[in-house]
Amino acid sequence: MEEGQAVLQWGQAMLDSLVPTALTPGSMVLLLLASMLTSAVAASFGIGGGVGMIAVLLTALPPIVVVPLHGVIQAGSNLGRAITMRADIARGIVPIFAAGSLLGITLGSLLVVNLPTKVLQIVLGLFILWTLWFPGLKANRIPDKGFFWVGAVASFCTMFLGAT
């Protein structure tokens, strides 16, 4: 019986370490439901789910927590989508995109740690407004080597806006 208690205590300690102290169990459930709903929006319409999730997260958490948390949420959502659509992945551009991503993450991480919270709040707010009010980019044919810069820019922006 003691072994079972030890496992339960370990499980509770793990759960406590994963859940921010500012969140109640009810708000955690609501955020999980919002994550599922906004992921469905992104899968259905191709856009809007990530921005919606940022807005929901900002109602419960400070921006300094929202950006990395949003990245984890989007990574899970995108991983699920990649597994579902794995036959359609252009595998040749993955290493090119990944190399650009390393550059963007490196440069973004050097800058983001030095920004005050107020600046991050303004950047997040402007990004949400921009995605709502400005027309989307026109689809262009990007040469495979161009995905280095797509990865660099997207990853740089992700350091400030969550997964873009």
Buried (B, 14 or more C-beta within 10 A) or exposed (E): EEEEEEEEEEEEEEEEEEEEEEBEEEBBEBBEEBBEBBBEBBBEEEEBBBBBBBBBBBEBBBBBBBBEBBBEBBEEBBEEEEEEEEEEEEEEBEEBBEEBBEBBBEBBEEEBEEBEEEEBBEBBBEBBEEBEEEEEEEEEEEEEEBBBBBBBBBBBBBBBBBBB
